[in-house]
Amino acid sequence: MTVIVPLRAALGLAAAVFVSSLAAEVHAGDSSPWQRDSHSAVRLLAGSRSGAVLLGGIAFQLQPGWKTYWRTPGDSGVPPRFDFSRSDNVEAVTVLWPAPMQFDDGAGGQSIGYKSQVVLPLRIVARNADRPVTLRADIHYAVCEKLCIPVEARAELAFTSVASTEDSALAAALDAVPKPATVGDPNPLTIRDVKRDGKANVLVDVAVPDAREVSIFVEGPTPDWALPIPKLIEGGYPGVKRFGFELDGLPAGAKPEGAALKLTLVGGDRAYEFNVNLN
């Protein structure tokens, strides 16, 4: 079973290319050995084994100043890609994404991703709940400082623990995944309204309970939609911040009317995900 998040934009500033390809032996524990390159490390985590649906994770460590990317990387960058097809007794793997941050891409734009460290939770469905499960992952990602470096790694881990030592780390990562929400929800931090401003622009009004910084990221109905990061528009009214973005980066022949958009709202320790249809 393969989970792939396609390229959002070509790899900007890729003046240097370094590929690390490492294979790990099956590790009978709650985490696989770290697979390291010059600027990062990656490994698999296994949660407690109970039933046919298991919780695992992909843990990344990054050296100071280096970043990696979210499923949609922003103005430049490469999203991670994962292939789990070599796994044993695995029917499906869903990658979950903790709330990302926005940062300068070094070329005048903004990228979306993670610094320092992050755990991407995995929801793993076993083919047979009574048989052993071994997760094998081919991991392709990029790390960037001023230059972007693609990295390839292989990791392998058997799920054997009734009570895993990684349960708390996986629970924290799962808690950082944006929660489903609906426009107009009574949450203190929420999207109040999404509307078209003419044919080419979209406005998003966000109810903000205080002066906290908030970010919004937008994705189209298919991965080949390359929508820009919404920008804060000055002159909002109290308790509401207005963001706007252009309907730019649509694939050839695509129409914005009725398009299903996914908006991710991040503010402090709260993050929500909204599915809306563009009128």
Backbone as CSV, one residue per row, in Angstrom:
resi,resn,N_x,N_y,N_z,CA_x,CA_y,CA_z,C_x,C_y,C_z
1,MET,0.864,-1.193,0.000,0.000,0.000,0.000,0.887,1.225,0.000
2,THR,0.636,2.193,-0.884,1.497,3.363,-1.022,0.724,4.625,-0.713
3,VAL,1.323,5.487,0.098,0.750,6.803,0.354,1.726,7.816,-0.201
4,ILE,1.326,8.597,-1.210,2.222,9.549,-1.847,1.588,10.925,-1.813
5,VAL,2.365,11.907,-1.389,1.910,13.287,-1.441,2.695,13.955,-2.552
6,PRO,2.063,14.297,-3.701,2.809,14.742,-4.862,3.469,16.096,-4.675
7,LEU,4.339,16.450,-5.612,5.126,17.676,-5.592,4.237,18.899,-5.701
8,ARG,4.419,19.858,-4.798,3.661,21.122,-4.846,4.331,22.097,-5.790
9,ALA,5.652,22.162,-5.742,6.391,23.061,-6.609,7.753,22.450,-6.840
10,ALA,8.426,22.843,-7.891,9.752,22.296,-8.150,10.685,22.660,-7.017
11,LEU,11.695,21.883,-6.842,12.630,22.083,-5.728,13.413,23.354,-5.976
12,GLY,13.088,24.411,-5.212,13.794,25.667,-5.342,15.141,25.598,-4.670
13,LEU,16.112,26.297,-5.266,17.440,26.403,-4.676,18.129,25.048,-4.533
14,ALA,17.825,24.126,-5.411,18.431,22.792,-5.271,19.791,22.773,-5.947
15,ALA,20.710,23.527,-5.420,22.040,23.621,-5.996,22.925,22.479,-5.567
16,ALA,22.523,21.809,-4.520,23.305,20.667,-4.058,22.368,19.491,-3.901
17,VAL,22.819,18.334,-4.287,22.007,17.127,-4.163,22.777,16.100,-3.368
18,PHE,22.138,15.635,-2.329,22.749,14.605,-1.493,21.683,13.587,-1.158
19,VAL,21.926,12.347,-1.480,20.939,11.302,-1.236,21.516,10.288,-0.277
20,SER,20.784,10.065,0.792,21.177,9.039,1.757,20.196,7.893,1.657
21,SER,20.691,6.704,1.334,19.828,5.535,1.219,20.324,4.494,2.194
22,LEU,19.526,4.250,3.225,19.939,3.369,4.300,18.884,2.309,4.532
23,ALA,19.317,1.100,4.767,18.392,0.003,5.055,18.586,-0.428,6.488
24,ALA,17.468,-0.633,7.184,17.528,-1.059,8.585,17.062,-2.492,8.715
25,GLU,17.664,-3.236,9.624,17.187,-4.563,9.930,15.904,-4.460,10.749
26,VAL,15.137,-5.560,10.741,13.938,-5.574,11.580,14.354,-5.327,13.019
27,HIS,13.674,-4.402,13.678,14.025,-4.031,15.046,12.907,-4.479,15.965
28,ALA,13.227,-5.401,16.838,12.210,-5.939,17.754,12.112,-5.050,18.979
29,GLY,11.445,-3.919,18.837,11.261,-2.986,19.934,10.156,-2.034,19.565
30,ASP,10.098,-0.909,20.246,9.038,0.068,19.977,9.478,1.161,19.003
31,SER,10.731,1.151,18.584,11.213,2.100,17.585,12.325,1.448,16.780
32,SER,12.437,1.824,15.525,13.522,1.326,14.682,14.767,2.185,14.920
33,PRO,15.941,1.725,14.512,17.139,2.564,14.641,17.013,3.838,13.811
34,TRP,17.636,4.912,14.281,17.652,6.145,13.500,18.400,5.922,12.197
35,GLN,17.829,6.381,11.091,18.507,6.416,9.797,18.970,7.853,9.592
36,ARG,20.284,8.058,9.590,20.844,9.417,9.655,21.509,9.810,8.338
37,ASP,21.377,11.111,8.015,22.217,11.715,6.990,22.891,12.921,7.629
38,SER,23.465,13.797,6.844,24.260,14.895,7.407,23.445,15.901,8.206
39,HIS,22.142,16.030,7.938,21.363,17.106,8.540,20.071,16.647,9.202
40,SER,19.756,15.348,9.144,18.495,14.884,9.698,18.591,13.405,10.038
41,ALA,17.551,12.919,10.702,17.437,11.500,11.019,15.959,11.140,11.017
42,VAL,15.658,9.868,10.722,14.272,9.423,10.658,14.195,7.999,11.193
43,ARG,13.084,7.667,11.839,12.853,6.309,12.312,11.354,6.066,12.430
44,LEU,10.974,4.786,12.572,9.592,4.400,12.785,9.328,4.187,14.265
45,LEU,8.088,4.466,14.690,7.635,4.214,16.053,6.432,3.279,16.006
46,ALA,6.353,2.398,16.988,5.234,1.467,17.088,4.472,1.715,18.373
47,GLY,3.159,1.849,18.266,2.316,1.951,19.447,1.929,0.573,19.949
48,SER,1.125,0.540,20.984,0.681,-0.723,21.564,-0.138,-1.520,20.556
49,ARG,0.046,-2.828,20.562,-0.672,-3.710,19.642,-2.012,-4.099,20.250
50,SER,-3.088,-3.710,19.576,-4.422,-4.056,20.068,-5.388,-4.028,18.902
51,GLY,-5.841,-5.203,18.461,-6.810,-5.261,17.388,-6.190,-5.067,16.022
52,ALA,-7.059,-4.793,15.038,-6.629,-4.708,13.642,-6.134,-3.324,13.246
53,VAL,-6.459,-2.279,14.030,-6.026,-0.917,13.718,-4.945,-0.521,14.715
54,LEU,-3.758,-0.206,14.189,-2.598,0.107,15.020,-2.208,1.568,14.828
55,LEU,-1.581,2.128,15.845,-1.048,3.479,15.760,0.472,3.401,15.723
56,GLY,1.048,3.995,14.713,2.499,4.081,14.599,2.904,5.507,14.299
57,GLY,4.146,5.703,13.898,4.597,7.045,13.589,5.910,7.045,12.827
58,ILE,6.155,8.139,12.118,7.441,8.409,11.486,8.024,9.629,12.189
59,ALA,9.145,9.440,12.870,9.775,10.515,13.642,10.936,11.110,12.850
60,PHE,10.958,12.430,12.763,12.040,13.151,12.102,12.778,14.001,13.133
61,GLN,14.092,14.026,13.045,14.923,14.972,13.788,15.704,15.816,12.787
62,LEU,15.761,17.131,13.031,16.441,18.049,12.126,17.486,18.852,12.879
63,GLN,18.617,19.065,12.250,19.643,19.901,12.866,19.171,21.347,12.931
64,PRO,19.727,22.149,13.884,19.306,23.553,14.004,19.421,24.292,12.673
65,GLY,18.362,25.039,12.355,18.342,25.816,11.126,17.797,25.082,9.917
66,TRP,17.590,23.769,10.035,17.094,22.979,8.911,15.600,22.703,9.079
67,LYS,14.913,22.603,7.948,13.470,22.372,7.946,13.138,21.230,6.999
68,THR,11.955,20.658,7.211,11.374,19.733,6.248,9.934,20.149,6.008
69,TYR,9.247,19.474,5.085,8.011,20.031,4.542,6.750,19.266,4.945
70,TRP,5.663,20.006,4.937,4.309,19.497,5.143,3.839,18.826,3.854
71,ARG,2.625,18.274,3.857,2.090,17.600,2.668,1.931,18.556,1.488
72,THR,1.714,19.859,1.787,1.716,20.910,0.778,2.827,21.883,1.171
73,PRO,3.893,22.010,0.393,5.080,22.713,0.894,5.058,24.225,0.797
74,GLY,4.095,24.814,0.100,4.079,26.269,-0.013,4.685,26.728,-1.330
75,ASP,5.389,27.871,-1.297,5.906,28.454,-2.531,7.040,27.638,-3.138
76,SER,7.768,26.908,-2.339,8.822,26.045,-2.861,9.035,24.901,-1.891
77,GLY,9.644,23.842,-2.368,9.917,22.706,-1.500,9.327,21.424,-2.028
78,VAL,9.587,20.342,-1.312,9.157,19.004,-1.724,8.467,18.327,-0.551
79,PRO,7.215,17.878,-0.713,6.540,17.174,0.373,7.112,15.767,0.539
80,PRO,7.052,15.214,1.738,7.497,13.832,1.934,6.628,12.850,1.142
81,ARG,7.243,11.749,0.745,6.520,10.663,0.086,6.870,9.363,0.803
82,PHE,5.898,8.494,0.915,6.084,7.257,1.669,5.542,6.070,0.873
83,ASP,6.282,4.975,0.900,5.847,3.738,0.258,5.917,2.635,1.313
84,PHE,4.758,2.047,1.614,4.672,0.984,2.620,4.386,-0.380,1.991
85,SER,4.587,-0.510,0.692,4.157,-1.709,-0.020,4.952,-2.957,0.354
86,ARG,6.121,-2.825,0.940,6.918,-3.995,1.324,6.531,-4.537,2.703
87,SER,5.543,-3.942,3.346,5.143,-4.345,4.698,4.490,-5.723,4.698
88,ASP,4.517,-6.378,5.858,3.868,-7.679,6.049,2.575,-7.512,6.836
89,ASN,1.498,-8.127,6.335,0.204,-8.142,7.002,-0.340,-6.726,7.229
90,VAL,-0.145,-5.854,6.244,-0.646,-4.482,6.324,-1.588,-4.235,5.151
91,GLU,-2.833,-3.891,5.463,-3.837,-3.614,4.440,-3.759,-2.173,3.960
92,ALA,-3.573,-1.219,4.884,-3.573,0.197,4.522,-2.830,0.998,5.580
93,VAL,-2.231,2.101,5.142,-1.559,3.040,6.047,-2.023,4.449,5.700
94,THR,-2.506,5.166,6.686,-2.886,6.572,6.520,-1.899,7.443,7.290
95,VAL,-1.304,8.406,6.589,-0.382,9.354,7.223,-1.181,10.544,7.728
96,LEU,-1.016,10.887,9.005,-1.650,12.055,9.602,-0.598,13.143,9.789
97,TRP,-1.042,14.389,9.739,-0.099,15.512,9.682,-0.336,16.493,10.828
98,PRO,0.571,16.581,11.801,0.464,17.624,12.826,0.459,19.017,12.201
99,ALA,-0.085,19.972,12.916,-0.159,21.346,12.413,1.244,21.850,12.065
100,PRO,1.423,22.388,10.856,2.729,22.879,10.439,2.922,24.349,10.795
101,MET,4.090,24.857,10.443,4.382,26.277,10.596,4.785,26.851,9.240
102,GLN,4.800,28.156,9.167,5.166,28.873,7.956,6.531,29.512,8.166
103,PHE,7.411,29.442,7.150,8.739,30.047,7.284,9.236,30.531,5.923
104,ASP,10.203,31.461,5.953,10.783,31.974,4.706,11.488,30.851,3.968
105,ASP,11.323,30.833,2.648,11.971,29.776,1.866,13.349,30.172,1.354
106,GLY,13.800,31.396,1.692,15.122,31.845,1.266,15.146,32.431,-0.132
107,ALA,14.014,32.439,-0.817,13.962,32.971,-2.179,12.845,33.995,-2.333
108,GLY,12.429,34.587,-1.212,11.387,35.598,-1.245,9.987,35.064,-1.078
109,GLY,9.841,33.760,-0.900,8.524,33.177,-0.704,8.375,32.578,0.675
110,GLN,7.281,31.855,0.857,6.980,31.217,2.136,6.749,29.724,1.915
111,SER,7.343,28.918,2.788,7.133,27.478,2.749,6.402,27.027,4.001
112,ILE,5.909,25.791,3.973,5.117,25.234,5.069,5.761,23.924,5.501
113,GLY,6.005,23.780,6.804,6.616,22.538,7.248,6.946,22.526,8.718
114,TYR,8.085,21.927,9.029,8.448,21.655,10.418,9.923,21.959,10.645
115,LYS,10.225,22.387,11.867,11.595,22.587,12.314,11.881,21.660,13.497
116,SER,13.146,21.432,13.771,13.609,20.721,14.964,13.230,19.247,14.938
117,GLN,11.964,18.936,15.207,11.532,17.541,15.214,10.022,17.466,15.029
118,VAL,9.576,16.340,14.505,8.144,16.122,14.329,7.906,14.625,14.217
119,VAL,6.747,14.188,14.708,6.295,12.815,14.536,5.012,12.850,13.715
120,LEU,5.014,12.167,12.566,3.801,12.020,11.768,3.111,10.737,12.200
121,PRO,1.926,10.819,12.814,1.221,9.595,13.209,0.801,8.781,11.987
122,LEU,0.775,7.468,12.178,0.329,6.542,11.138,-0.823,5.713,11.675
123,ARG,-1.906,5.640,10.928,-2.998,4.737,11.262,-2.871,3.520,10.338
124,ILE,-2.578,2.371,10.941,-2.213,1.169,10.196,-3.309,0.126,10.377
125,VAL,-3.816,-0.382,9.277,-4.843,-1.416,9.311,-4.195,-2.742,8.930
126,ALA,-4.254,-3.714,9.833,-3.702,-5.038,9.569,-4.675,-5.855,8.729
127,ARG,-4.140,-6.702,7.859,-5.001,-7.615,7.101,-5.623,-8.651,8.025
128,ASN,-4.841,-9.121,8.978,-5.293,-10.143,9.921,-4.850,-9.737,11.311
129,ALA,-5.806,-9.457,12.188,-5.484,-8.947,13.524,-4.725,-9.961,14.365
130,ASP,-4.774,-11.235,13.994,-4.136,-12.274,14.799,-2.733,-12.624,14.325
131,ARG,-2.292,-12.029,13.251,-0.965,-12.327,12.721,0.009,-11.195,13.017
132,PRO,1.336,-11.483,13.003,2.334,-10.421,13.219,2.256,-9.339,12.145
133,VAL,2.586,-8.123,12.538,2.616,-6.979,11.621,4.038,-6.419,11.597
134,THR,4.584,-6.287,10.420,5.877,-5.615,10.241,5.699,-4.490,9.237
135,LEU,6.009,-3.281,9.651,5.892,-2.107,8.780,7.257,-1.829,8.152
136,ARG,7.267,-1.742,6.829,8.472,-1.371,6.085,8.158,-0.102,5.309
137,ALA,9.007,0.897,5.452,8.742,2.204,4.839,9.928,2.654,4.000
138,ASP,9.650,2.998,2.742,10.594,3.740,1.918,10.202,5.211,2.051
139,ILE,11.110,6.017,2.580,10.805,7.393,2.958,11.616,8.347,2.088
140,HIS,10.933,9.248,1.403,11.582,10.245,0.551,11.165,11.625,1.077
141,TYR,12.119,12.437,1.435,11.801,13.766,1.957,12.936,14.716,1.621
142,ALA,12.765,15.981,1.941,13.797,16.983,1.688,14.033,17.782,2.956
143,VAL,15.279,18.158,3.168,15.638,19.062,4.254,16.283,20.300,3.640
144,CYS,15.957,21.452,4.220,16.426,22.706,3.630,16.952,23.650,4.702
145,GLU,18.025,24.303,4.393,18.496,25.470,5.130,18.500,26.585,4.096
146,LYS,19.644,26.840,3.451,19.665,27.737,2.301,19.585,26.927,1.011
147,LEU,20.049,25.715,1.065,19.932,24.782,-0.045,19.020,23.641,0.376
148,CYS,18.365,23.027,-0.592,17.487,21.892,-0.322,18.171,20.601,-0.734
149,ILE,18.096,19.617,0.143,18.761,18.346,-0.078,17.729,17.231,0.002
150,PRO,17.512,16.468,-1.072,16.608,15.323,-0.988,17.269,14.165,-0.250
151,VAL,16.476,13.435,0.502,16.967,12.328,1.313,16.076,11.110,1.066
152,GLU,16.676,9.944,1.005,15.941,8.692,0.918,16.384,7.794,2.062
153,ALA,15.445,7.129,2.702,15.769,6.220,3.802,14.802,5.053,3.785
154,ARG,15.251,3.940,4.346,14.394,2.773,4.542,14.385,2.423,6.022
155,ALA,13.214,2.093,6.518,13.093,1.707,7.927,12.116,0.556,8.035
156,GLU,12.301,-0.266,9.075,11.506,-1.474,9.247,11.283,-1.714,10.731
157,LEU,10.051,-2.076,11.097,9.724,-2.242,12.508,8.573,-3.221,12.680
158,ALA,8.750,-4.178,13.598,7.688,-5.124,13.943,6.866,-4.575,15.103
159,PHE,5.546,-4.726,15.008,4.647,-4.289,16.076,4.403,-5.486,16.998
160,THR,4.999,-5.420,18.191,4.948,-6.571,19.094,4.489,-6.240,20.501
161,SER,4.544,-4.963,20.903,4.329,-4.605,22.308,2.847,-4.507,22.666
162,VAL,2.493,-5.118,23.774,1.148,-4.931,24.319,1.024,-3.536,24.920
163,ALA,2.112,-3.042,25.522,2.155,-1.682,26.074,3.448,-1.035,25.604
164,SER,3.361,-0.185,24.588,4.547,0.398,23.966,5.090,1.568,24.778
165,THR,6.411,1.707,24.793,7.055,2.861,25.434,6.880,4.136,24.611
166,GLU,6.382,4.018,23.368,6.192,5.185,22.501,4.759,5.698,22.502
167,ASP,3.883,5.099,23.334,2.476,5.509,23.324,2.289,6.991,23.635
168,SER,3.040,7.521,24.606,2.855,8.933,24.979,3.319,9.860,23.862
169,ALA,4.428,9.530,23.193,4.904,10.357,22.084,3.921,10.330,20.924
170,LEU,3.353,9.165,20.652,2.375,9.053,19.573,1.073,9.770,19.916
171,ALA,0.668,9.705,21.177,-0.544,10.410,21.594,-0.362,11.921,21.456
172,ALA,0.819,12.431,21.813,1.094,13.865,21.680,1.090,14.290,20.219
173,ALA,1.664,13.453,19.352,1.663,13.769,17.928,0.253,13.759,17.369
174,LEU,-0.555,12.788,17.798,-1.936,12.704,17.334,-2.741,13.909,17.806
175,ASP,-2.462,14.396,19.007,-3.165,15.556,19.543,-2.824,16.828,18.771
176,ALA,-1.646,16.849,18.114,-1.223,18.023,17.344,-1.814,18.053,15.938
177,VAL,-2.491,16.975,15.535,-3.136,16.953,14.222,-4.372,17.854,14.263
178,PRO,-4.559,18.745,13.274,-5.737,19.631,13.287,-7.043,18.856,13.397
179,LYS,-7.961,19.381,14.219,-9.245,18.736,14.463,-10.262,19.150,13.384
180,PRO,-11.120,18.236,12.971,-12.163,18.599,11.999,-13.079,19.678,12.571
181,ALA,-13.448,20.622,11.728,-14.332,21.708,12.165,-15.186,22.160,10.989
182,THR,-16.196,22.969,11.304,-17.119,23.495,10.302,-17.115,25.015,10.379
183,VAL,-17.173,25.662,9.227,-17.222,27.129,9.199,-18.367,27.610,10.074
184,GLY,-18.060,28.551,10.973,-19.059,29.095,11.879,-19.177,28.364,13.197
185,ASP,-18.358,27.321,13.427,-18.357,26.631,14.715,-18.154,27.618,15.860
186,PRO,-18.712,27.333,17.054,-18.582,28.258,18.179,-17.233,28.176,18.903
187,ASN,-16.234,27.554,18.309,-14.913,27.537,18.941,-14.375,28.959,19.069
188,PRO,-13.557,29.226,20.105,-12.968,30.566,20.222,-12.148,30.953,18.993
189,LEU,-11.449,29.978,18.423,-10.694,30.192,17.187,-11.380,29.404,16.087
190,THR,-11.892,30.101,15.076,-12.631,29.411,14.024,-12.662,30.255,12.762
191,ILE,-12.992,29.634,11.652,-13.274,30.371,10.422,-14.745,30.765,10.438
192,ARG,-14.978,32.050,10.318,-16.340,32.560,10.372,-17.001,32.563,8.996
193,ASP,-16.206,32.850,7.949,-16.818,32.973,6.622,-15.746,32.781,5.548
194,VAL,-16.144,32.183,4.425,-15.300,32.058,3.237,-16.131,32.530,2.053
195,LYS,-15.620,33.505,1.299,-16.410,34.040,0.193,-15.505,34.503,-0.936
196,ARG,-16.085,34.525,-2.119,-15.380,35.024,-3.301,-15.411,36.543,-3.290
197,ASP,-14.317,37.142,-3.739,-14.229,38.588,-3.934,-13.909,38.806,-5.399
198,GLY,-14.948,38.891,-6.211,-14.740,38.908,-7.641,-14.494,37.495,-8.139
199,LYS,-13.915,37.354,-9.328,-13.703,36.040,-9.922,-12.402,35.396,-9.475
200,ALA,-11.415,36.210,-9.086,-10.071,35.663,-8.914,-9.577,35.636,-7.479
201,ASN,-10.358,36.122,-6.510,-9.879,36.200,-5.134,-10.850,35.529,-4.176
202,VAL,-10.303,35.048,-3.065,-11.098,34.445,-1.999,-10.725,35.123,-0.689
203,LEU,-11.736,35.468,0.102,-11.538,36.077,1.416,-11.952,35.079,2.493
204,VAL,-11.154,35.025,3.563,-11.428,34.129,4.684,-11.408,34.951,5.965
205,ASP,-12.528,34.992,6.680,-12.611,35.712,7.954,-12.439,34.720,9.099
206,VAL,-11.505,35.046,9.995,-11.164,34.172,11.117,-11.498,34.877,12.426
207,ALA,-12.308,34.228,13.255,-12.577,34.742,14.603,-11.406,34.355,15.491
208,VAL,-10.770,35.376,16.099,-9.578,35.167,16.920,-9.860,35.732,18.302
209,PRO,-9.746,34.929,19.367,-10.135,35.396,20.697,-9.182,36.393,21.324
210,ASP,-7.961,36.495,20.802,-6.966,37.399,21.385,-6.016,37.842,20.288
211,ALA,-4.861,38.348,20.675,-3.926,38.896,19.695,-2.971,37.839,19.144
212,ARG,-3.304,36.559,19.317,-2.382,35.513,18.878,-2.160,35.552,17.364
213,GLU,-0.997,35.047,16.967,-0.705,34.909,15.552,-1.441,33.684,15.006
214,VAL,-2.024,33.838,13.833,-2.699,32.713,13.198,-2.227,32.594,11.755
215,SER,-2.289,31.385,11.245,-1.952,31.119,9.850,-3.051,30.263,9.242
216,ILE,-3.238,30.418,7.931,-4.178,29.582,7.187,-3.441,29.007,5.986
217,PHE,-3.682,27.729,5.723,-3.133,27.066,4.553,-4.292,26.455,3.770
218,VAL,-4.225,26.550,2.457,-5.343,26.110,1.623,-4.862,25.071,0.625
219,GLU,-5.697,24.037,0.432,-5.416,22.985,-0.539,-6.624,22.812,-1.437
220,GLY,-6.372,22.467,-2.687,-7.441,22.258,-3.640,-7.975,20.842,-3.593
221,PRO,-8.938,20.529,-4.464,-9.573,19.207,-4.453,-8.653,18.081,-4.920
222,THR,-7.600,18.411,-5.677,-6.622,17.417,-6.121,-5.224,17.993,-5.911
223,PRO,-4.208,17.125,-5.802,-2.859,17.606,-5.495,-2.258,18.534,-6.542
224,ASP,-2.791,18.540,-7.780,-2.210,19.422,-8.797,-2.734,20.853,-8.712
225,TRP,-3.604,21.137,-7.759,-3.946,22.524,-7.456,-2.818,23.119,-6.614
226,ALA,-2.218,24.205,-7.090,-1.095,24.830,-6.392,-1.507,26.220,-5.904
227,LEU,-2.453,26.256,-4.954,-2.975,27.533,-4.465,-1.961,28.220,-3.561
228,PRO,-1.900,29.564,-3.591,-0.945,30.287,-2.739,-1.370,30.291,-1.277
229,ILE,-0.414,30.610,-0.406,-0.694,30.729,1.023,-1.504,32.010,1.257
230,PRO,-2.668,31.929,1.921,-3.444,33.145,2.209,-2.635,34.147,3.029
231,LYS,-2.829,35.418,2.706,-2.104,36.502,3.387,-3.076,37.339,4.218
232,LEU,-2.563,37.819,5.344,-3.363,38.683,6.214,-3.613,40.019,5.531
233,ILE,-4.882,40.448,5.551,-5.265,41.732,4.977,-5.460,42.722,6.108
234,GLU,-4.782,43.833,6.054,-4.889,44.854,7.087,-6.276,45.499,7.080
235,GLY,-6.671,45.981,8.260,-7.924,46.732,8.354,-9.127,45.906,8.711
236,GLY,-8.907,44.775,9.380,-10.033,43.979,9.831,-10.746,44.644,10.999
237,TYR,-11.784,44.013,11.487,-12.509,44.588,12.610,-12.244,43.764,13.866
238,PRO,-12.559,44.291,15.072,-12.166,43.656,16.323,-12.606,42.199,16.413
239,GLY,-11.662,41.356,16.837,-11.951,39.935,17.019,-11.942,39.115,15.759
240,VAL,-11.702,39.767,14.603,-11.706,39.051,13.321,-10.476,39.459,12.508
241,LYS,-9.798,38.454,11.981,-8.703,38.702,11.051,-9.121,38.194,9.681
242,ARG,-8.869,39.013,8.667,-9.242,38.650,7.308,-7.992,38.246,6.517
243,PHE,-8.103,37.110,5.840,-7.041,36.634,4.962,-7.583,36.582,3.536
244,GLY,-6.678,36.660,2.590,-7.081,36.570,1.201,-6.057,35.812,0.373
245,PHE,-6.545,35.174,-0.681,-5.634,34.534,-1.624,-6.249,34.559,-3.012
246,GLU,-5.376,34.532,-4.027,-5.817,34.522,-5.410,-6.062,33.091,-5.865
247,LEU,-7.016,32.938,-6.747,-7.274,31.631,-7.349,-6.267,31.421,-8.466
248,ASP,-5.027,31.213,-8.011,-3.900,31.051,-8.910,-3.350,29.640,-8.731
249,GLY,-2.781,29.083,-9.785,-2.181,27.757,-9.684,-3.149,26.624,-9.916
250,LEU,-4.307,26.912,-10.536,-5.253,25.848,-10.859,-4.744,25.050,-12.062
251,PRO,-4.985,23.741,-12.069,-4.588,22.964,-13.249,-5.389,23.379,-14.477
252,ALA,-4.864,23.095,-15.643,-5.517,23.486,-16.897,-6.931,22.928,-16.961
253,GLY,-7.871,23.809,-17.276,-9.261,23.406,-17.436,-10.063,23.358,-16.153
254,ALA,-9.425,23.547,-14.993,-10.139,23.472,-13.712,-10.968,24.739,-13.495
255,LYS,-12.151,24.570,-12.922,-13.040,25.685,-12.606,-13.114,25.850,-11.091
256,PRO,-13.017,27.084,-10.572,-13.101,27.282,-9.127,-14.510,27.112,-8.566
257,GLU,-15.541,27.316,-9.393,-16.912,27.242,-8.905,-17.224,25.836,-8.382
258,GLY,-17.622,25.777,-7.114,-17.975,24.507,-6.506,-16.797,23.660,-6.073
259,ALA,-15.594,24.156,-6.227,-14.402,23.373,-5.887,-14.359,23.078,-4.390
260,ALA,-13.969,21.866,-4.038,-13.830,21.464,-2.635,-12.448,21.848,-2.143
261,LEU,-12.400,22.793,-1.221,-11.130,23.262,-0.658,-10.977,22.765,0.770
262,LYS,-9.728,22.560,1.162,-9.413,22.218,2.549,-8.605,23.365,3.134
263,LEU,-9.121,23.953,4.213,-8.454,25.067,4.894,-7.956,24.587,6.253
264,THR,-6.680,24.773,6.515,-6.096,24.419,7.805,-5.773,25.701,8.556
265,LEU,-6.388,25.868,9.718,-6.224,27.055,10.558,-5.354,26.698,11.753
266,VAL,-4.255,27.438,11.939,-3.311,27.173,13.029,-3.132,28.449,13.837
267,GLY,-3.375,28.348,15.154,-3.177,29.493,16.033,-2.743,29.030,17.405
268,GLY,-1.469,29.265,17.744,-0.959,28.808,19.032,-0.993,27.289,19.117
269,ASP,-1.582,26.780,20.196,-1.657,25.334,20.379,-2.947,24.739,19.829
270,ARG,-3.681,25.512,19.053,-4.936,25.026,18.472,-4.834,24.993,16.955
271,ALA,-5.416,23.952,16.361,-5.415,23.846,14.907,-6.669,23.097,14.471
272,TYR,-7.281,23.584,13.398,-8.528,23.002,12.902,-8.462,22.867,11.389
273,GLU,-9.235,21.924,10.878,-9.287,21.665,9.444,-10.724,21.790,8.969
274,PHE,-10.936,22.610,7.941,-12.266,22.910,7.427,-12.353,22.470,5.960
275,ASN,-13.407,21.776,5.620,-13.699,21.433,4.232,-14.836,22.316,3.753
276,VAL,-14.579,23.068,2.690,-15.589,24.007,2.183,-15.707,23.856,0.667
277,ASN,-16.864,24.195,0.160,-17.082,24.248,-1.291,-17.140,25.697,-1.714
278,LEU,-16.321,26.044,-2.673,-16.208,27.426,-3.101,-17.411,27.809,-3.957
279,ASN,-18.114,28.866,-3.567,-19.279,29.318,-4.330,-18.852,30.169,-5.516
